[in-house]
Amino acid sequence: MTDRSIKSIVIVGGGTAGWMAASLLVRVLRGTGVAITLVEAPDIGTVGVGEATIPPILDFLRLAEVDLGAFVQATQATYKLGIKFQDWLRLGQSYWHPFGAFGVSIDRRPFPQVWHKARAQGLSLSVPEFSLAAALGEAGRFARPDPGAPGPQAGLRYALHFDAALVACVLRDHATARGVRRLEREVTGAVLRRDGFVEALSLKEGGTLAADLFIDCSGFRGLLIEQALGVGYEDWSRWLPCDRAIAVPTAHSRPPAPYTLATAQSAGWRWTIPLRHRVGNGYVYASGAIDDAAAEAELLAAVGEPLAEPRRLRFVAGRRKAFWSRNVVALGLASGFLEPLESTSIHLVCSGLYKLLDHFPDLDFAPANIAVYNRTLTDEYETFRDFIVLHYCATRRDDTAFWRERGAAVPDSLAQRLELYRACGRADARPGELFTDLSWFYVFEGMGVRPRAYDPLVDASDFRQVRDLLPQLAGQVSDIVARSPSHAAFLATSPSAAA
């Protein structure tokens, strides 16, 4: 039988996406004889907006056999317990999307449904009372997850804030030490076969680089997936009109918080990401609502004196019409762009890699296999899109034209989810989705979306006992917070202990 296995892979572009791909593929494919080359131009830097992550990043690092403790220190990382949203529903109001457990299920009913009944009964509740991550975040403290501990610490989860440029360097060293070949050359184009597959890359100053499979991590330009194969782009700006960003670092003015802060601005939102050595700041905004100079002035007025010149980005929210075409798979910015409101950018790189491994091809590149890959990743992108749109469409702000217009356009899939939640408090997340019913609950709740009814099976429980249980649950959370160190103290005394 003829050997039809993939023998060579070329990754186009370094940065976070490229070196994540190299690090994972060299680990998973070891023993197969597949040669992996990453080609990057030495003078092209990373975008650097993906400094905040979500908990699955730790699973990726473990799978790639990256030492977490060394990684945390080398990338100037801090710990992240969730995202705090400020001024989204209305000015002066904030809410949390924390990680980890929330309350407890009662008689097999999820805690958010118990919450809905408690609200209907006139009880006043807050998310940090029952979420250890949110309570620690509010207090500026950090605790290690402890799966063996009774109570909420067993369900605690965390992620990382890190310097994206340093991450690329760390993963580059990790991957090349394990056999990935790094080629510092500029790619100018692609040589196509008669059947439309990419045969080789054309390199500046002469020469080509051939492979069986190509991973396009070339950023927004999509050098292979778009410029060579022309798959097309699906524009989502009618739902997500922000199309610009300005990023700038500042010095710390207070101890680093263990969470990402997303603050709504006049024409978009501002991120605050505390690292060990600096604070990452940025303003994601709609150019149709504010000009670049005014956006920069608004950002600098909020964050203070910058440590470097502001960096500007232009983008169109959306995705490629195909993430995998012929023998090219796009990852990172080459595959599409969703504003980093829920820190999904790096996760989408991980997800694309995992799905590639689930559907790893041979030289036949079976169209049915590629179609499944594209369909599953499309579903994920569209779910993430809807989740981000939810942060905007339920706002009650009317202080600027940008916010007054945010509820005007909603994807049909999100409209259906909103209708379901308003009817009975259910979010209908599918099994295996990143954003579970609990994640949807946090944003619905934070954005003031209230259900007309709760799960009727909650009525099967003795609600007098439930009323007695709620203070006990809140007490467990507050006790752990009280004995936990500040995030700054944890970083100073145990820089890698949580990892």
C-alpha positions as CSV (number, residue, x, y, z in Angstrom):
1,M,0.0,0.0,0.0
2,T,1.3,3.4,-0.9
3,D,2.2,5.6,2.1
4,R,-0.1,8.6,2.0
5,S,1.0,10.1,5.3
6,I,1.9,13.7,5.9
7,K,5.7,14.0,6.0
8,S,6.2,17.8,6.3
9,I,4.5,20.8,7.8
10,V,5.3,24.4,7.3
11,I,4.0,27.1,9.6
12,V,3.9,30.6,8.0
13,G,4.4,33.3,10.7
14,G,5.7,33.2,14.2
15,G,4.1,35.2,17.0
16,T,1.9,33.6,19.6
17,A,-0.2,31.6,17.1
18,G,2.7,30.3,15.1
19,W,4.8,29.2,18.0
20,M,1.8,27.7,19.8
21,A,1.2,25.6,16.7
22,A,4.8,24.6,16.5
23,S,5.0,23.7,20.2
24,L,1.9,21.5,20.2
25,L,2.5,19.8,16.8
26,V,6.1,18.9,17.7
27,R,4.8,17.3,20.9
28,V,1.8,15.4,19.5
29,L,3.5,14.3,16.3
30,R,6.8,13.1,17.7
31,G,7.6,9.6,16.6
32,T,5.8,10.1,13.3
33,G,8.8,11.4,11.4
34,V,6.9,14.6,10.4
35,A,9.3,17.5,9.8
36,I,8.0,20.8,11.1
37,T,9.4,24.1,9.9
38,L,8.3,27.6,11.0
39,V,9.2,30.4,8.7
40,E,9.0,34.0,9.9
41,A,10.5,37.4,8.8
42,P,12.9,38.7,11.5
43,D,11.4,42.2,11.3
44,I,7.7,41.4,11.7
45,G,6.5,41.8,15.3
46,T,3.5,40.4,17.1
47,V,0.2,42.3,17.4
48,G,0.4,41.9,21.2
49,V,-3.3,42.3,22.1
50,G,-3.7,38.8,23.3
51,E,-2.3,39.2,26.8
52,A,-5.3,37.9,28.7
53,T,-6.4,34.2,28.6
54,I,-9.0,31.9,30.0
55,P,-8.4,28.7,32.0
56,P,-8.0,26.2,29.0
57,I,-4.6,27.9,28.4
58,L,-3.2,25.8,31.3
59,D,-4.4,22.6,29.6
60,F,-2.6,23.6,26.4
61,L,0.6,24.3,28.2
62,R,0.5,20.9,29.9
63,L,-0.3,19.1,26.7
64,A,2.6,20.9,25.0
65,E,4.8,19.9,28.0
66,V,5.7,23.5,28.8
67,D,6.8,23.9,32.4
68,L,4.2,26.2,33.9
69,G,6.3,27.6,36.7
70,A,9.1,28.6,34.3
71,F,6.5,29.9,31.8
72,V,4.8,32.1,34.4
73,Q,8.0,33.7,35.4
74,A,9.5,34.1,31.9
75,T,6.4,35.8,30.5
76,Q,5.9,38.3,33.4
77,A,2.6,36.6,34.1
78,T,0.0,37.3,36.7
79,Y,-3.1,35.3,37.7
80,K,-6.5,35.9,36.4
81,L,-9.7,34.9,38.2
82,G,-12.2,36.3,35.7
83,I,-13.3,39.5,33.9
84,K,-14.9,42.5,35.6
85,F,-17.1,44.6,33.4
86,Q,-17.5,48.3,34.3
87,D,-20.1,50.7,32.9
88,W,-21.6,48.3,30.3
89,L,-25.2,48.2,31.5
90,R,-25.1,51.8,32.7
91,L,-22.5,54.2,34.0
92,G,-21.4,53.3,37.4
93,Q,-22.6,49.7,37.3
94,S,-20.2,46.7,37.2
95,Y,-20.6,42.9,37.0
96,W,-18.4,39.8,36.9
97,H,-17.7,36.9,34.6
98,P,-15.6,34.8,37.0
99,F,-14.1,31.4,36.5
100,G,-14.9,28.3,38.4
101,A,-17.8,27.1,40.5
102,F,-20.8,29.2,41.4
103,G,-22.8,28.1,44.5
104,V,-24.0,24.5,44.5
105,S,-26.6,22.5,42.7
106,I,-29.6,21.9,44.9
107,D,-31.7,18.7,44.3
108,R,-29.9,18.5,41.0
109,R,-31.1,21.9,39.9
110,P,-28.3,24.3,38.8
111,F,-27.6,27.2,41.2
112,P,-28.6,29.9,38.7
113,Q,-32.1,28.6,38.7
114,V,-32.2,28.6,42.5
115,W,-30.9,32.2,42.2
116,H,-33.8,33.1,39.9
117,K,-36.3,31.8,42.5
118,A,-34.5,33.6,45.3
119,R,-34.8,36.8,43.3
120,A,-38.5,36.1,42.7
121,Q,-38.9,35.7,46.5
122,G,-37.4,39.1,47.1
123,L,-33.9,38.1,48.2
124,S,-31.0,40.3,47.4
125,L,-28.0,38.4,46.0
126,S,-24.7,39.2,44.4
127,V,-22.4,37.1,42.3
128,P,-19.3,37.6,44.6
129,E,-21.2,36.1,47.5
130,F,-21.3,32.7,45.8
131,S,-18.3,32.8,43.4
132,L,-15.0,32.4,45.1
133,A,-13.2,33.8,42.0
134,A,-15.3,37.0,42.0
135,A,-15.0,37.4,45.7
136,L,-11.2,37.0,45.6
137,G,-11.0,39.4,42.7
138,E,-13.0,42.1,44.5
139,A,-10.7,41.8,47.5
140,G,-7.5,41.8,45.3
141,R,-6.6,38.3,46.7
142,F,-5.6,35.0,45.2
143,A,-5.9,31.4,46.4
144,R,-4.7,28.1,44.9
145,P,-7.3,25.7,43.5
146,D,-7.5,22.7,45.8
147,P,-9.5,19.8,44.3
148,G,-9.4,17.9,47.6
149,A,-10.8,20.7,49.7
150,P,-14.4,20.8,50.8
151,G,-16.4,23.8,49.6
152,P,-15.7,26.4,46.8
153,Q,-11.9,26.1,46.7
154,A,-12.3,22.7,45.0
155,G,-14.0,24.4,42.0
156,L,-11.8,27.4,41.7
157,R,-10.2,28.0,38.3
158,Y,-7.8,30.6,37.0
159,A,-6.0,31.7,33.9
160,L,-3.0,34.0,33.1
161,H,-2.2,37.5,32.0
162,F,1.1,37.5,30.2
163,D,3.3,39.5,27.8
164,A,2.5,38.2,24.3
165,A,5.9,39.0,22.9
166,L,7.6,37.1,25.6
167,V,5.2,34.1,25.1
168,A,6.3,33.9,21.5
169,C,10.0,33.9,22.6
170,V,9.4,31.2,25.3
171,L,7.5,28.9,22.9
172,R,10.0,29.5,20.1
173,D,12.8,28.2,22.4
174,H,10.6,25.4,23.6
175,A,9.7,24.2,20.1
176,T,13.1,24.6,18.5
177,A,14.7,22.6,21.3
178,R,12.3,19.8,20.4
179,G,13.1,19.7,16.8
180,V,11.1,22.5,15.0
181,R,13.2,24.1,12.4
182,R,13.1,27.9,12.4
183,L,13.7,29.7,9.1
184,E,14.1,33.5,9.2
185,R,13.0,34.5,5.7
186,E,10.2,36.7,4.3
187,V,7.5,34.8,2.4
188,T,6.4,36.7,-0.7
189,G,3.8,34.3,-2.1
190,A,2.8,30.8,-2.9
191,V,3.4,28.4,-5.8
192,L,0.2,26.6,-6.6
193,R,-0.3,23.2,-8.2
194,R,-2.7,22.6,-11.0
195,D,-5.4,21.4,-8.6
196,G,-5.1,24.6,-6.5
197,F,-3.1,23.2,-3.6
198,V,-0.1,25.0,-2.3
199,E,3.1,23.3,-3.5
200,A,5.6,25.7,-2.0
201,L,6.2,29.1,-0.6
202,S,8.2,31.7,-2.5
203,L,10.8,33.3,-0.4
204,K,12.3,36.8,-0.7
205,E,15.7,36.9,-2.2
206,G,15.1,33.6,-4.0
207,G,14.2,30.0,-3.3
208,T,11.1,28.1,-2.3
209,L,9.9,26.1,0.7
210,A,7.8,23.0,0.0
211,A,5.6,21.0,2.4
212,D,2.6,18.7,2.4
213,L,0.6,20.8,4.9
214,F,0.7,24.5,5.5
215,I,-0.4,26.3,8.7
216,D,-1.2,30.0,7.9
217,C,-0.3,32.2,11.0
218,S,0.5,35.2,8.9
219,G,-1.9,37.5,10.7
220,F,-4.7,39.7,9.2
221,R,-3.3,39.5,5.7
222,G,-3.9,35.7,5.5
223,L,-1.0,35.2,3.1
224,L,-2.0,31.7,2.1
225,I,-5.6,31.3,3.1
226,E,-6.7,34.5,1.5
227,Q,-4.1,36.0,-0.8
228,A,-3.2,32.6,-2.4
229,L,-6.4,30.6,-2.1
230,G,-9.0,33.4,-1.9
231,V,-11.5,31.7,0.5
232,G,-13.2,35.0,1.2
233,Y,-14.2,36.8,4.5
234,E,-17.5,37.0,6.3
235,D,-18.0,40.5,7.7
236,W,-19.7,40.8,11.1
237,S,-19.3,44.5,11.5
238,R,-23.1,45.0,11.3
239,W,-23.2,43.4,14.8
240,L,-19.7,44.3,16.0
241,P,-18.9,47.7,14.6
242,C,-15.6,48.2,16.5
243,D,-12.9,48.2,13.9
244,R,-9.9,49.9,15.5
245,A,-7.8,49.5,18.6
246,I,-5.0,51.4,20.3
247,A,-2.7,49.6,22.7
248,V,-0.3,51.3,25.2
249,P,1.6,50.1,28.3
250,T,1.7,52.1,31.5
251,A,3.5,51.7,34.9
252,H,1.6,50.2,37.9
253,S,-0.2,52.8,40.0
254,R,-1.6,50.1,42.4
255,P,-0.9,46.4,43.1
256,P,-1.8,44.1,40.1
257,A,-5.4,42.9,40.3
258,P,-6.1,39.2,39.7
259,Y,-8.6,39.9,36.9
260,T,-9.0,41.6,33.6
261,L,-10.9,44.9,33.7
262,A,-13.1,45.8,30.7
263,T,-14.4,49.3,31.0
264,A,-17.0,50.6,28.5
265,Q,-16.0,53.9,26.9
266,S,-17.8,56.4,24.7
267,A,-17.3,54.4,21.5
268,G,-16.2,51.0,22.6
269,W,-14.4,49.6,25.6
270,R,-11.0,49.7,27.3
271,W,-9.0,46.8,28.6
272,T,-6.7,46.8,31.7
273,I,-4.4,43.8,32.0
274,P,-1.9,43.9,34.9
275,L,1.4,42.1,34.3
276,R,4.3,41.9,36.7
277,H,6.4,44.6,35.0
278,R,3.7,46.9,33.5
279,V,0.0,47.3,32.8
280,G,-1.4,46.6,29.3
281,N,-4.1,49.0,28.2
282,G,-6.0,49.4,25.1
283,Y,-9.1,50.9,23.6
284,V,-11.3,49.0,21.1
285,Y,-13.5,51.4,19.3
286,A,-15.7,52.1,16.3
287,S,-14.1,54.5,13.8
288,G,-17.6,55.5,12.7
289,A,-18.3,56.8,16.2
290,I,-15.0,58.5,17.1
291,D,-11.9,59.5,15.2
292,D,-8.4,58.1,16.0
293,A,-7.1,61.3,17.7
294,A,-10.1,61.5,20.0
295,A,-9.9,57.8,20.8
296,E,-6.2,58.1,21.7
297,A,-6.9,61.2,23.9
298,E,-9.7,59.3,25.7
299,L,-7.5,56.3,26.3
300,L,-4.6,58.4,27.6
301,A,-6.8,60.4,29.8
302,A,-8.0,57.2,31.5
303,V,-4.6,55.4,31.8
304,G,-2.1,58.1,32.3
305,E,1.5,58.5,31.1
306,P,2.4,55.7,28.6
307,L,5.7,53.8,28.7
308,A,5.9,53.6,24.9
309,E,4.2,55.0,21.8
310,P,0.6,53.8,21.3
311,R,0.2,51.0,18.8
312,R,-2.7,51.1,16.4
313,L,-4.6,48.2,14.9
314,R,-7.3,48.1,12.2
315,F,-9.5,45.1,11.7
316,V,-12.9,43.9,10.6
317,A,-14.8,41.6,12.9
318,G,-15.6,38.3,11.2
319,R,-14.1,35.1,10.0
320,R,-12.7,33.4,6.9
321,K,-15.4,31.6,4.9
322,A,-13.2,28.6,5.2
323,F,-10.6,28.0,7.9
324,W,-9.1,25.0,6.1
325,S,-8.9,25.0,2.3
326,R,-7.1,22.3,0.3
327,N,-3.7,21.9,2.2
328,V,-3.8,25.2,4.1
329,V,-5.2,25.6,7.7
330,A,-5.5,29.2,9.0
331,L,-5.0,30.0,12.7
332,G,-5.0,33.1,14.8
333,L,-5.6,36.4,13.0
334,A,-5.3,34.7,9.7
335,S,-8.6,32.8,10.5
336,G,-10.6,35.8,11.6
337,F,-11.0,38.4,14.3
338,L,-13.3,38.8,17.3
339,E,-12.5,41.7,19.6
340,P,-10.8,40.4,22.8
341,L,-13.6,41.2,25.1
342,E,-13.8,37.7,26.5
343,S,-10.1,36.8,25.9
344,T,-11.0,34.2,23.2
345,S,-8.2,35.0,20.7
346,I,-5.6,32.6,22.1
347,H,-8.3,30.0,22.9
348,L,-9.4,30.0,19.2
349,V,-5.8,29.1,18.3
350,C,-5.9,26.2,20.7
351,S,-9.3,25.1,19.5
352,G,-8.2,25.2,15.8
353,L,-5.1,23.1,16.7
354,Y,-7.1,20.5,18.7
355,K,-9.7,20.2,15.8
356,L,-6.8,19.8,13.3
357,L,-5.4,16.9,15.4
358,D,-8.9,15.4,15.6
359,H,-9.2,15.6,11.8
360,F,-5.5,15.2,10.9
361,P,-5.3,14.5,7.2
362,D,-3.2,12.3,4.9
363,L,-2.2,13.4,1.4
364,D,-5.7,12.8,0.1
365,F,-7.0,15.7,2.1
366,A,-10.5,14.2,2.1
367,P,-13.0,17.0,1.4
368,A,-15.5,15.5,3.9
369,N,-12.9,15.6,6.6
370,I,-12.1,19.2,5.9
371,A,-15.8,20.1,5.7
372,V,-16.4,18.8,9.3
373,Y,-13.4,20.8,10.5
374,N,-14.8,24.0,9.0
375,R,-18.3,23.4,10.2
376,T,-17.3,22.8,13.8
377,L,-15.0,25.8,13.9
378,T,-17.6,28.0,12.2
379,D,-20.1,27.0,15.0
380,E,-17.6,27.9,17.6
381,Y,-16.8,31.3,16.0
382,E,-20.5,32.1,15.7
383,T,-21.2,31.2,19.3
384,F,-18.3,33.4,20.5
385,R,-19.6,36.2,18.3
386,D,-23.1,36.0,19.8
387,F,-21.6,35.9,23.3
388,I,-19.7,39.1,22.6
389,V,-22.7,40.8,21.0
390,L,-24.7,40.1,24.2
391,H,-22.4,42.4,26.1
392,Y,-23.6,45.3,23.9
393,C,-27.1,44.6,22.8
394,A,-28.8,44.7,26.3
395,T,-27.2,48.0,27.4
396,R,-29.3,50.7,28.9
397,R,-26.7,53.4,28.2
398,D,-27.9,56.3,26.0
399,D,-25.2,58.8,26.7
400,T,-23.5,58.5,23.2
401,A,-24.7,57.5,19.7
402,F,-22.5,54.4,19.8
403,W,-24.4,53.0,22.8
404,R,-27.9,54.1,21.7
405,E,-27.4,52.0,18.5
406,R,-26.1,48.8,20.1
407,G,-29.4,47.0,20.3
408,A,-30.3,47.7,16.7
409,A,-28.8,44.5,15.1
410,V,-28.6,41.1,16.7
411,P,-27.9,37.8,15.0
412,D,-30.9,35.5,14.8
413,S,-29.1,32.8,16.8
414,L,-28.6,35.3,19.7
415,A,-32.2,36.6,19.4
416,Q,-33.4,33.0,19.9
417,R,-31.2,32.6,23.0
418,L,-32.4,35.9,24.4
419,E,-36.0,34.8,23.9
420,L,-35.4,31.5,25.7
421,Y,-33.6,33.1,28.6
422,R,-36.2,35.8,29.1
423,A,-38.9,33.1,29.1
424,C,-37.4,30.6,31.6
425,G,-33.8,31.5,32.5
426,R,-32.2,28.8,30.4
427,A,-29.3,29.6,28.1
428,D,-29.2,26.3,26.0
429,A,-25.4,26.0,25.8
430,R,-24.5,22.8,23.9
431,P,-22.3,20.1,25.6
432,G,-18.6,20.8,25.1
433,E,-19.0,24.5,24.3
434,L,-16.5,26.9,26.0
435,F,-19.2,29.2,27.2
436,T,-21.5,27.1,29.4
437,D,-24.9,28.0,30.7
438,L,-23.2,29.5,33.7
439,S,-21.1,31.9,31.5
440,W,-24.2,33.0,29.7
441,F,-26.0,33.5,33.1
442,Y,-23.2,35.9,34.3
443,V,-23.6,38.2,31.3
444,F,-27.4,38.0,31.1
445,E,-27.5,38.8,34.8
446,G,-24.8,41.5,34.5
447,M,-26.6,43.2,31.6
448,G,-29.9,43.2,33.4
449,V,-31.7,40.5,31.4
450,R,-34.2,38.9,33.7
451,P,-36.3,35.8,33.1
452,R,-40.0,35.9,33.5
453,A,-40.0,32.4,35.2
454,Y,-37.6,29.9,36.7
455,D,-37.2,26.2,36.4
456,P,-40.4,24.8,37.9
457,L,-38.5,21.8,39.4
458,V,-36.8,24.2,41.8
459,D,-40.2,24.3,43.6
460,A,-39.6,20.6,44.6
461,S,-37.1,21.8,47.1
462,D,-38.0,23.1,50.6
463,F,-37.2,26.7,50.1
464,R,-37.0,27.4,53.8
465,Q,-33.9,25.1,53.8
466,V,-32.6,26.8,50.7
467,R,-32.9,30.2,52.5
468,D,-30.9,28.7,55.4
469,L,-28.2,27.3,53.0
470,L,-27.5,30.5,51.1
471,P,-25.8,32.3,54.1
472,Q,-23.7,29.2,54.7
473,L,-22.5,29.1,51.1
474,A,-21.7,32.8,51.3
475,G,-19.8,32.2,54.6
476,Q,-17.6,29.6,53.0
477,V,-16.6,32.0,50.3
478,S,-15.9,34.9,52.7
479,D,-13.9,32.6,55.0
480,I,-11.5,31.6,52.2
481,V,-11.1,35.2,51.0
482,A,-10.3,36.3,54.6
483,R,-7.4,33.9,54.9
484,S,-6.0,34.3,51.4
485,P,-3.0,36.5,50.6
486,S,-3.2,39.5,48.4
487,H,-2.5,38.8,44.7
488,A,0.7,40.9,45.0
489,A,1.9,39.0,48.0
490,F,1.2,35.7,46.3
491,L,3.3,36.8,43.3
492,A,6.1,38.0,45.5
493,T,6.4,34.9,47.7
494,S,5.2,32.1,45.4
495,P,5.7,33.3,41.8
496,S,4.9,29.9,40.3
497,A,3.1,28.1,43.0
498,A,-0.4,28.3,41.4
499,A,1.0,26.7,38.3
